[in-house]
């Protein structure tokens, strides 16, 4: 940088390849994403940090004070889970399905909700669900949004999302039947009464502002939807919807008599599985 002129000196600059920015990484991949690791992989400190020891120590010195200030918020109990909810990209995700249900309940008059599985980043263990645990599972500040879509447009949207990375979108208010790939594809969509969605009928779909903007492969479909049919809501976030759902009942969620992943009335029906190339459930690394 030429500090006096406030310009980049192009001749003295060079582009470096991507490098993991997370504090901890897996020993065999150098990444903080567990999806490609082997069973023998170990969690180690990112070697890149050793080059910047003074800065790391300076940053670390600030953290305890902030954590102390946030302790009350982090430990605030939002609700309870009778049994753990495990996350997976390969099919039904317990936290993902419950979050989709929370999103649907947060928007009166909506017909269904969809959630990209990578919006979830951790399991939710049984017992007290604190704000800190919920934040680990839903770390993004995504706002609630809606799109008015026909049954045919919704099917195209889900096909685009599943083809993008092979992930299975989580849903509420609708039953999604999909065939595992490659690539995965939607075989059918049914409403709560078991009736197929009408390809020409409009449905009000709740999703996140990230998805509405075209995230996770939805851009090619949503770009064709007129602007007046797409809206980011003035209030409400995905995490906030989960807070509201967890605090709305005195009974623990995901009990044996009211499971989130129902075997008798599943929200997701997968054929030719398991999806995601048969990978085991993803465990994201959270420090």
SERO-4910 file (N, C-alpha, C, O; in steps of 0.05 Angstrom, whole numbers):
BEGIN
 pado doro    nc1    nc2    nc3   cac1   cac2   cac3    cc1    cc2    cc3    oc1    oc2    oc3
  Unk    A     17    -24      0      0      0      0     17     25      0     37     26     15
  Unk    A     10     44    -16     21     71    -15      4     87      4    -17     97     -4
  Unk    A     12     89     29     -4    101     49     -9    131     45    -31    141     51
  Unk    A     10    145     33      6    173     28    -14    178      6    -31    196      8
  Unk    A    -13    162    -15    -31    165    -37    -57    150    -33    -77    154    -46
  Unk    A    -57    131    -14    -81    115     -9    -87     96    -31   -110     92    -38
  Unk    A    -66     84    -43    -70     66    -66    -55     40    -62    -36     38    -46
  Unk    A    -65     20    -76    -51     -6    -77    -28     -5    -97    -32      4   -120
  Unk    A     -5    -15    -89     18    -16   -108     17    -43   -122     26    -63   -112
  Unk    A      5    -43   -146      0    -68   -160     25    -84   -165     26   -108   -163
  Unk    A     47    -70   -173     71    -85   -180     84    -99   -156    100   -118   -160
  Unk    A     78    -90   -132     89   -102   -108     70   -121    -94     76   -132    -73
  Unk    A     47   -126   -106     26   -142    -94     23   -168   -109     29   -170   -133
  Unk    A     14   -189    -95      9   -214   -108    -15   -228    -94    -20   -224    -70
  Unk    A    -30   -243   -110    -53   -258   -100    -44   -284    -88    -29   -299   -101
  Unk    A    -53   -290    -64    -46   -315    -50    -69   -335    -53    -92   -327    -55
  Unk    A    -63   -361    -52    -85   -381    -54   -101   -381    -29    -92   -371     -8
  Unk    A   -126   -391    -31   -143   -393     -7   -130   -409     15   -116   -429     10
  Unk    A   -135   -400     40   -124   -415     63   -145   -415     85   -159   -395     88
  Unk    A   -148   -436    101   -168   -437    122   -163   -415    143   -140   -412    152
  Unk    A   -183   -400    149   -180   -378    168   -189   -386    196   -186   -370    215
  Unk    A   -199   -411    200   -208   -419    227   -185   -425    245   -163   -432    237
  Unk    A   -190   -422    271   -170   -426    291   -161   -456    292   -137   -461    292
  Unk    A   -180   -474    293   -174   -502    294   -180   -515    267   -199   -508    253
  Unk    A   -163   -535    259   -168   -549    234   -164   -579    239   -154   -587    260
  Unk    A   -172   -595    220   -168   -624    221   -141   -631    209   -133   -620    188
  Unk    A   -127   -649    222    -99   -654    214    -95   -665    186    -75   -660    173
  Unk    A   -115   -680    176   -111   -693    150   -121   -676    127   -114   -682    104
  Unk    A   -136   -655    132   -147   -639    110   -138   -609    111   -139   -595     91
  Unk    A   -130   -600    134   -123   -572    137   -147   -554    136   -145   -530    132
  Unk    A   -171   -565    140   -196   -550    139   -211   -554    165   -207   -573    180
  Unk    A   -230   -535    170   -247   -538    194   -274   -551    187   -291   -552    204
  Unk    A   -277   -560    162   -302   -574    155   -297   -604    157   -278   -615    146
  Unk    A   -314   -618    173   -309   -646    179   -319   -665    157   -316   -689    160
  Unk    A   -331   -654    136   -344   -672    116   -325   -690    101   -333   -710     91
  Unk    A   -299   -682     99   -279   -698     84   -259   -712    101   -239   -723     91
  Unk    A   -262   -711    127   -242   -722    145   -244   -752    148   -264   -764    142
  Unk    A   -222   -764    157   -221   -793    162   -226   -798    192   -224   -779    208
  Unk    A   -233   -822    199   -239   -828    227   -215   -823    246   -218   -818    269
  Unk    A   -190   -824    234   -166   -820    250   -157   -791    252   -136   -785    263
  Unk    A   -172   -773    240   -164   -745    239   -164   -733    267   -180   -740    284
  Unk    A   -145   -715    272   -143   -701    297   -148   -671    293   -144   -661    271
  Unk    A   -158   -658    314   -162   -629    314   -136   -616    323   -127   -622    345
  Unk    A   -125   -598    307   -100   -584    314   -104   -554    310   -122   -546    296
  Unk    A    -86   -539    322    -86   -510    318    -76   -503    290    -56   -515    281
  Unk    A    -89   -485    277    -81   -477    250    -52   -468    250    -46   -448    264
  Unk    A    -33   -481    235     -5   -472    234     -2   -443    225     18   -430    232
  Unk    A    -21   -433    209    -18   -405    200    -17   -385    223     -6   -364    221
  Unk    A    -30   -393    246    -31   -374    268     -3   -370    281      2   -349    293
  Unk    A     15   -390    278     41   -387    291     57   -365    278     76   -354    291
  Unk    A     51   -357    254     65   -335    241     56   -308    252     70   -288    248
  Unk    A     34   -308    265     23   -282    275     18   -284    305     -3   -276    315
  Unk    A     37   -295    319     33   -301    348     26   -277    364      7   -278    380
  Unk    A     39   -254    359     34   -230    375      5   -220    371     -8   -212    390
  Unk    A     -4   -221    346    -32   -212    340    -52   -232    352    -72   -223    363
  Unk    A    -46   -258    351    -64   -278    363    -66   -273    393    -88   -274    404
  Unk    A    -44   -269    406    -44   -265    435    -58   -239    442    -73   -238    462
  Unk    A    -55   -218    426    -69   -193    430    -99   -197    428   -114   -186    444
  Unk    A   -107   -211    407   -136   -216    403   -147   -233    426   -169   -228    436
  Unk    A   -131   -254    434   -140   -271    455   -144   -257    482   -161   -264    498
  Unk    A   -129   -236    486   -131   -221    511   -157   -206    513   -167   -200    535
  Unk    A   -169   -199    490   -195   -185    490   -219   -203    496   -239   -195    507
  Unk    A   -216   -229    488   -239   -247    488   -251   -252    516   -275   -251    518
  Unk    A   -235   -257    537   -247   -263    563   -267   -241    573   -288   -247    584
  Unk    A   -259   -216    568   -277   -194    577   -303   -194    562   -325   -190    575
  Unk    A   -302   -198    537   -327   -199    521   -344   -224    528   -368   -222    530
  Unk    A   -331   -246    533   -345   -270    540   -359   -267    567   -381   -276    572
  Unk    A   -346   -253    586   -358   -247    612   -383   -230    609   -403   -234    622
  Unk    A   -381   -210    591   -404   -192    586   -427   -207    574   -450   -201    579
  Unk    A   -421   -228    558   -441   -242    543   -451   -267    558   -469   -281    549
  Unk    A   -439   -273    581   -445   -298    595   -475   -301    602   -486   -322    599
  Unk    A   -487   -279    611   -515   -280    618   -532   -287    593   -551   -304    595
  Unk    A   -526   -274    571   -541   -280    546   -536   -308    537   -554   -322    528
  Unk    A   -511   -317    537   -503   -343    528   -516   -365    544   -523   -386    533
  Unk    A   -519   -361    570   -530   -382    587   -560   -381    591   -572   -397    606
  Unk    A   -573   -362    578   -602   -359    581   -616   -383    569   -611   -390    546
  Unk    A   -633   -396    584   -647   -420    575   -672   -413    559   -689   -397    569
  Unk    A   -674   -423    535   -696   -417    517   -718   -438    519   -742   -432    515
  Unk    A   -710   -462    524   -730   -484    524   -715   -510    530   -691   -510    537
  Unk    A   -728   -533    526   -716   -559    532   -721   -578    509   -741   -576    494
  Unk    A   -703   -597    506   -706   -619    487   -706   -645    503   -688   -650    519
  Unk    A   -726   -661    498   -728   -687    512   -706   -706    501   -696   -722    517
  Unk    A   -700   -704    476   -679   -721    463   -663   -703    444   -673   -683    435
  Unk    A   -638   -711    439   -621   -694    422   -632   -693    393   -646   -711    384
  Unk    A   -624   -671    379   -630   -668    351   -604   -668    336   -587   -650    341
  Unk    A   -599   -687    319   -574   -690    304   -577   -678    277   -597   -681    263
  Unk    A   -555   -665    268   -555   -651    242   -542   -669    221   -523   -684    227
  Unk    A   -552   -668    197   -541   -683    175   -547   -668    149   -567   -655    146
  Unk    A   -528   -670    130   -533   -660    103   -543   -682     84   -551   -676     62
  Unk    A   -543   -706     94   -550   -729     77   -579   -736     77   -587   -755     63
  Unk    A   -596   -722     92   -624   -728     92   -638   -710    113   -636   -686    112
  Unk    A   -653   -723    131   -667   -708    151   -648   -697    172   -632   -713    183
  Unk    A   -650   -672    178   -634   -659    199   -653   -651    221   -672   -636    216
  Unk    A   -649   -661    245   -666   -655    268   -668   -625    272   -690   -614    273
  Unk    A   -645   -611    276   -647   -582    279   -658   -567    255   -672   -547    258
  Unk    A   -653   -578    231   -662   -565    207   -693   -567    204   -706   -547    197
  Unk    A   -704   -590    210   -733   -593    208   -747   -577    229   -768   -565    224
  Unk    A   -736   -575    254   -749   -559    275   -747   -530    268   -766   -515    273
  Unk    A   -725   -521    256   -722   -493    248   -741   -486    226   -754   -465    227
  Unk    A   -745   -504    206   -764   -499    185   -792   -496    197   -808   -479    188
  Unk    A   -799   -513    216   -825   -511    229   -828   -485    244   -849   -472    243
  Unk    A   -807   -476    257   -807   -450    271   -811   -427    252   -826   -408    258
  Unk    A   -798   -428    229   -801   -407    209   -830   -406    199   -841   -384    195
  Unk    A   -842   -429    194   -869   -430    185   -889   -418    205   -907   -403    198
  Unk    A   -885   -425    230   -902   -415    252   -899   -385    256   -917   -371    265
  Unk    A   -875   -374    249   -870   -346    254   -883   -328    233   -883   -304    237
  Unk    A   -893   -339    211   -905   -323    190   -934   -332    186   -939   -351    171
  Unk    A   -953   -318    199   -981   -326    197   -990   -325    168   -984   -307    153
  Unk    A  -1005   -345    160  -1016   -346    133   -997   -359    113  -1005   -363     90
  Unk    A   -973   -367    121   -955   -380    103   -963   -409     99   -975   -421    117
  Unk    A   -957   -420     76   -964   -448     70   -942   -468     77   -948   -490     85
  Unk    A   -918   -460     73   -896   -479     78   -870   -463     82   -868   -439     76
  Unk    A   -849   -477     91   -823   -465     95   -801   -484     85   -804   -508     86
  Unk    A   -780   -472     75   -757   -488     66   -732   -476     79   -730   -452     84
  Unk    A   -712   -493     84   -687   -485     96   -664   -501     84   -665   -525     82
  Unk    A   -643   -487     76   -619   -500     66   -605   -513     90   -602   -500    110
  Unk    A   -596   -538     87   -585   -552    110   -559   -540    121   -553   -544    144
  Unk    A   -544   -526    104   -520   -514    113   -524   -488    129   -505   -476    139
  Unk    A   -549   -480    133   -556   -459    152   -552   -469    180   -549   -452    199
  Unk    A   -552   -495    184   -549   -507    210   -520   -516    212   -509   -528    194
  Unk    A   -507   -511    235   -479   -517    239   -472   -534    263   -448   -538    269
  Unk    A   -491   -544    277   -485   -561    300   -510   -577    308   -533   -570    301
  Unk    A   -505   -598    323   -527   -613    336   -539   -597    359   -526   -577    368
  Unk    A   -562   -605    368   -574   -594    393   -577   -617    412   -594   -634    408
  Unk    A   -562   -617    434   -563   -639    453   -589   -638    470   -602   -617    471
  Unk    A   -595   -660    483   -619   -661    500   -614   -644    525   -591   -637    532
  Unk    A   -636   -636    537   -635   -619    561   -640   -590    555   -655   -584    535
  Unk    A   -630   -572    571   -634   -544    567   -622   -534    541   -599   -540    535
  Unk    A   -638   -519    526   -627   -506    501   -621   -477    509   -640   -461    512
  Unk    A   -596   -471    512   -588   -444    519   -585   -427    493   -584   -439    471
  Unk    A   -584   -401    496   -579   -384    473   -552   -391    460   -550   -390    436
  Unk    A   -532   -397    477   -506   -404    466   -507   -429    449   -494   -429    428
  Unk    A   -522   -449    457   -524   -474    441   -539   -468    415   -532   -478    394
  Unk    A   -561   -452    417   -576   -446    393   -559   -430    374   -561   -434    350
  Unk    A   -543   -412    384   -526   -395    367   -505   -413    353   -499   -408    330
  Unk    A   -495   -433    367   -476   -452    354   -489   -467    331   -477   -472    310
  Unk    A   -515   -474    334   -529   -488    314   -538   -470    291   -538   -478    268
  Unk    A   -546   -445    298   -555   -426    278   -539   -400    280   -549   -380    291
  Unk    A   -514   -399    270   -497   -376    275   -501   -353    256   -488   -332    259
  Unk    A   -518   -355    236   -521   -334    216   -544   -315    223   -564   -324    234
  Unk    A   -541   -290    216   -561   -270    222   -581   -267    199   -586   -245    189
  Unk    A   -592   -290    191   -611   -290    168   -638   -280    177   -649   -288    197
  Unk    A   -649   -262    160   -676   -252    165   -697   -270    151   -690   -285    133
  Unk    A   -721   -269    161   -743   -284    149   -752   -270    123   -753   -245    122
  Unk    A   -759   -285    103   -769   -274     78   -791   -293     67   -794   -315     77
  Unk    A   -805   -283     47   -826   -299     35   -824   -296      5   -815   -276     -6
  Unk    A   -834   -317     -9   -836   -317    -38   -863   -330    -45   -870   -350    -35
  Unk    A   -877   -317    -64   -902   -328    -74   -896   -344    -99   -889   -333   -119
  Unk    A   -898   -371    -96   -889   -389   -117   -911   -408   -125   -927   -416   -108
  Unk    A   -912   -416   -150   -930   -437   -158   -918   -464   -150   -894   -465   -143
  Unk    A   -934   -485   -150   -923   -511   -144   -900   -519   -163   -881   -532   -154
  Unk    A   -903   -512   -188   -882   -518   -207   -856   -503   -201   -834   -513   -204
  Unk    A   -859   -477   -194   -836   -461   -188   -822   -471   -162   -797   -471   -161
  Unk    A   -838   -479   -143   -826   -490   -118   -810   -515   -124   -788   -519   -113
  Unk    A   -821   -532   -141   -806   -557   -148   -780   -550   -162   -760   -563   -157
  Unk    A   -781   -531   -180   -757   -523   -194   -737   -511   -175   -713   -515   -178
  Unk    A   -746   -496   -155   -729   -484   -135   -714   -505   -119   -690   -503   -115
  Unk    A   -729   -524   -109   -717   -545    -93   -698   -563   -110   -677   -572   -100
  Unk    A   -705   -568   -135   -687   -583   -152   -661   -568   -156   -639   -580   -156
  Unk    A   -663   -541   -160   -638   -525   -163   -621   -526   -138   -597   -529   -140
  Unk    A   -634   -524   -115   -619   -524    -90   -606   -551    -85   -583   -552    -76
  Unk    A   -620   -573    -90   -608   -599    -85   -587   -606   -105   -568   -621    -99
  Unk    A   -590   -596   -130   -569   -602   -150   -544   -587   -145   -522   -595   -155
  Unk    A   -546   -565   -131   -523   -547   -127   -500   -560   -112   -477   -560   -120
  Unk    A   -507   -573    -89   -486   -587    -73   -494   -615    -66   -479   -630    -53
  Unk    A   -518   -624    -74   -527   -650    -66   -540   -651    -39   -546   -673    -29
  Unk    A   -545   -627    -27   -557   -626     -1   -588   -629     -3   -599   -622    -24
  Unk    A   -600   -640     17   -629   -643     18   -641   -621     35   -636   -619     59
  Unk    A   -657   -604     22   -669   -581     37   -689   -591     57   -704   -611     53
  Unk    A   -690   -578     80   -708   -584    102   -734   -569     97   -733   -546     87
  Unk    A   -757   -581    104   -783   -568     98   -802   -570    121   -798   -586    140
  Unk    A   -822   -554    120   -845   -555    140   -870   -547    125   -869   -530    107
  Unk    A   -892   -560    132   -918   -554    119   -921   -569     93   -941   -565     79
  Unk    A   -902   -585     86   -904   -600     60   -887   -625     64   -867   -626     79
  Unk    A   -894   -646     49   -877   -670     49   -862   -671     23   -874   -670      1
  Unk    A   -836   -674     25   -818   -674      2   -808   -702     -3   -796   -715     15
  Unk    A   -814   -713    -26   -803   -739    -34   -782   -734    -55   -787   -722    -76
  Unk    A   -758   -744    -50   -735   -739    -68   -721   -765    -74   -720   -784    -58
  Unk    A   -708   -765    -97   -691   -787   -105   -662   -779   -102   -655   -757   -112
  Unk    A   -647   -795    -89   -618   -788    -85   -604   -791   -112   -611   -808   -128
  Unk    A   -584   -775   -116   -571   -771   -141   -552   -793   -149   -555   -816   -142
  Unk    A   -532   -785   -165   -528   -756   -172   -543   -748   -197   -545   -764   -216
  Unk    A   -554   -724   -197   -559   -706   -174   -586   -714   -161   -602   -727   -174
  Unk    A   -591   -705   -136   -617   -710   -124   -639   -695   -140   -633   -674   -152
  Unk    A   -663   -705   -139   -685   -692   -154   -711   -696   -139   -714   -716   -125
  Unk    A   -729   -677   -142   -755   -678   -128   -773   -697   -144   -777   -693   -168
  Unk    A   -785   -716   -130   -804   -734   -142   -832   -725   -136   -850   -729   -153
  Unk    A   -837   -713   -113   -864   -704   -107   -865   -685    -84   -847   -685    -66
  Unk    A   -886   -668    -83   -891   -650    -61   -920   -652    -54   -938   -649    -70
  Unk    A   -925   -658    -28   -953   -661    -18   -958   -642      4   -941   -635     20
  Unk    A   -983   -632      6   -991   -614     28   -996   -631     53   -991   -655     54
  Unk    A  -1006   -617     74  -1009   -631    100  -1030   -652     99  -1031   -670    117
  Unk    A  -1048   -651     80  -1069   -672     77  -1061   -694     58  -1077   -712     53
  Unk    A  -1036   -693     49  -1027   -714     31  -1034   -710      2  -1030   -728    -14
  Unk    A  -1043   -686     -5  -1051   -681    -33  -1027   -668    -48  -1013   -651    -36
  Unk    A  -1022   -676    -73  -1000   -664    -88  -1004   -634    -91  -1027   -625    -95
  Unk    A   -983   -619    -90   -984   -590    -94   -992   -585   -123   -983   -599   -142
  Unk    A  -1009   -566   -127  -1019   -558   -154   -997   -543   -168   -988   -522   -158
  Unk    A   -987   -553   -191   -966   -539   -205   -972   -510   -212   -954   -493   -215
  Unk    A   -999   -503   -215  -1006   -476   -224  -1016   -459   -200  -1019   -434   -204
  Unk    A  -1020   -470   -177  -1030   -455   -154  -1007   -441   -140   -985   -451   -139
  Unk    A  -1013   -417   -129   -992   -402   -115   -992   -410    -86  -1013   -414    -73
  Unk    A   -968   -412    -75   -964   -418    -47   -945   -397    -35   -926   -388    -48
  Unk    A   -950   -390    -10   -933   -371      4   -911   -387     19   -917   -402     38
  Unk    A   -886   -384     10   -864   -399     20   -847   -381     38   -839   -359     31
  Unk    A   -840   -391     62   -822   -377     80   -794   -388     76   -790   -413     75
  Unk    A   -775   -371     74   -747   -378     71   -730   -356     83   -741   -337     93
  Unk    A   -704   -359     82   -686   -338     93   -680   -317     71   -682   -323     47
  Unk    A   -671   -294     80   -663   -274     60   -639   -283     44   -635   -275     21
  Unk    A   -622   -300     56   -599   -311     41   -609   -328     17   -599   -325     -5
  Unk    A   -629   -345     22   -639   -361      0   -654   -343    -20   -652   -347    -45
  Unk    A   -669   -324    -10   -684   -306    -28   -666   -291    -47   -673   -284    -69
  Unk    A   -641   -285    -38   -622   -271    -54   -608   -289    -74   -592   -280    -90
  Unk    A   -615   -315    -74   -603   -334    -93   -582   -352    -82   -569   -367    -97
  Unk    A   -578   -352    -55   -558   -369    -43   -563   -398    -47   -586   -407    -51
  Unk    A   -542   -414    -45   -542   -443    -47   -556   -453    -73   -571   -472    -73
  Unk    A   -550   -439    -95   -558   -448   -121   -586   -441   -130   -596   -450   -150
  Unk    A   -600   -424   -114   -628   -417   -121   -630   -393   -140   -652   -388   -150
  Unk    A   -608   -380   -146   -609   -356   -162   -622   -359   -190   -639   -343   -197
  Unk    A   -615   -380   -205   -626   -383   -232   -657   -385   -232   -670   -377   -251
  Unk    A   -669   -396   -211   -698   -397   -209   -710   -372   -199   -729   -361   -210
  Unk    A   -699   -361   -177   -711   -337   -165   -708   -312   -182   -723   -293   -180
  Unk    A   -687   -312   -199   -684   -289   -217   -708   -286   -236   -713   -264   -246
  Unk    A   -721   -307   -242   -744   -307   -260   -770   -300   -246   -791   -295   -259
  Unk    A   -770   -299   -219   -794   -292   -204   -797   -262   -202   -778   -249   -194
  Unk    A   -820   -250   -209   -823   -221   -208   -818   -210   -179   -823   -224   -160
  Unk    A   -807   -186   -178   -799   -175   -152   -822   -172   -133   -819   -175   -109
  Unk    A   -847   -167   -143   -869   -162   -125   -878   -188   -111   -894   -187    -93
  Unk    A   -867   -211   -120   -874   -236   -107   -852   -244    -87   -854   -266    -75
  Unk    A   -832   -228    -83   -810   -234    -64   -808   -212    -43   -809   -188    -50
  Unk    A   -805   -219    -18   -804   -199      3   -788   -208     27   -791   -230     36
  Unk    A   -770   -190     36   -756   -194     61   -773   -181     82   -779   -158     80
  Unk    A   -780   -196    103   -799   -186    123   -785   -165    140   -761   -167    146
  Unk    A   -800   -144    149   -788   -123    165   -779   -132    193   -762   -119    204
  Unk    A   -790   -153    203   -782   -163    229   -779   -194    228   -792   -207    212
  Unk    A   -763   -204    246   -760   -233    248   -735   -244    236   -728   -237    213
  Unk    A   -722   -262    250   -698   -276    240   -703   -306    243   -722   -315    257
  Unk    A   -687   -322    229   -689   -351    231   -684   -360    259   -699   -376    270
  Unk    A   -663   -350    272   -657   -357    299   -679   -348    318   -686   -362    337
  Unk    A   -689   -324    313   -710   -313    330   -735   -330    329   -749   -333    349
  Unk    A   -741   -342    305   -764   -359    303   -760   -384    320   -779   -394    332
  Unk    A   -736   -394    321   -730   -418    338   -733   -411    368   -743   -426    384
  Unk    A   -723   -387    375   -727   -378    403   -756   -378    411   -764   -387    432
  Unk    A   -772   -367    393   -801   -365    398   -814   -393    401   -830   -397    418
  Unk    A   -806   -411    383   -818   -438    384   -810   -452    410   -827   -465    423
  Unk    A   -784   -451    417   -774   -465    441   -787   -455    466   -791   -470    485
  Unk    A   -793   -428    467   -804   -416    490   -834   -417    492   -846   -407    511
  Unk    A   -847   -428    471   -877   -427    470   -890   -450    484   -915   -450    486
  Unk    A   -875   -470    493   -887   -493    506   -873   -499    533   -849   -495    535
  Unk    A   -888   -508    552   -877   -517    577   -866   -545    576   -851   -553    594
  Unk    A   -872   -559    554   -862   -587    551   -837   -587    534   -835   -571    515
  Unk    A   -818   -605    540   -794   -607    523   -801   -616    495   -819   -632    490
  Unk    A   -787   -605    475   -792   -612    447   -777   -639    441   -760   -648    457
  Unk    A   -785   -651    419   -773   -676    409   -776   -698    430   -757   -713    435
  Unk    A   -800   -701    441   -805   -722    460   -812   -748    444   -815   -747    420
  Unk    A   -814   -770    458   -819   -796    444   -847   -796    431   -851   -808    411
  Unk    A   -866   -782    444   -893   -782    432   -897   -759    412   -918   -759    398
  Unk    A   -878   -741    410   -880   -719    390   -852   -714    379   -841   -692    383
  Unk    A   -841   -733    364   -814   -730    353   -813   -710    330   -832   -707    315
  Unk    A   -790   -697    328   -786   -679    305   -783   -695    280   -794   -688    259
  Unk    A   -768   -717    281   -765   -735    258   -786   -758    262   -780   -778    275
  Unk    A   -809   -754    250   -830   -774    253   -827   -796    233   -824   -791    209
  Unk    A   -829   -821    242   -828   -843    223   -855   -849    210   -856   -860    188
  Unk    A   -877   -841    224   -903   -846    213   -912   -825    193   -926   -830    174
  Unk    A   -903   -800    198   -910   -778    180   -884   -761    174   -883   -738    183
  Unk    A   -866   -773    160   -840   -759    155   -844   -735    136   -860   -736    117
  Unk    A   -829   -714    142   -829   -691    124   -812   -696     99   -818   -685     78
  Unk    A   -792   -713    102   -774   -719     79   -775   -749     74   -772   -765     93
  Unk    A   -780   -757     49   -779   -785     41   -758   -788     20   -761   -776     -2
  Unk    A   -737   -803     25   -715   -805      6   -714   -833     -6   -716   -853      8
  Unk    A   -712   -834    -32   -710   -859    -47   -682   -861    -60   -670   -842    -68
  Unk    A   -673   -886    -60   -646   -891    -72   -624   -881    -54   -601   -878    -63
  Unk    A   -629   -877    -28   -611   -866     -9   -588   -885     -1   -587   -907    -11
  Unk    A   -570   -876     16   -571   -850     28   -561   -828      9   -546   -834    -10
  Unk    A   -570   -804     14   -561   -782     -4   -534   -772      4   -521   -782     23
  Unk    A   -524   -752    -11   -498   -739     -5   -476   -760     -7   -457   -760      9
  Unk    A   -478   -777    -28   -458   -798    -33   -453   -816    -10   -431   -828     -7
  Unk    A   -473   -820      7   -471   -838     29   -454   -829     52   -446   -845     69
  Unk    A   -447   -803     53   -430   -793     75   -445   -794    101   -470   -792    102
  Unk    A   -430   -797    122   -442   -797    149   -451   -769    156   -442   -750    143
  Unk    A   -468   -766    176   -476   -739    184   -453   -720    189   -433   -728    201
  Unk    A   -455   -696    180   -433   -677    182   -431   -666    210   -451   -659    223
  Unk    A   -407   -664    221   -402   -652    246   -384   -628    242   -360   -631    236
  Unk    A   -395   -604    244   -379   -580    240   -362   -575    264   -370   -581    287
  Unk    A   -338   -564    260   -320   -558    282   -327   -531    294   -324   -511    281
  Unk    A   -335   -531    319   -341   -506    333   -323   -503    357   -321   -522    373
  Unk    A   -310   -481    358   -291   -477    380   -306   -466    405   -293   -461    425
***
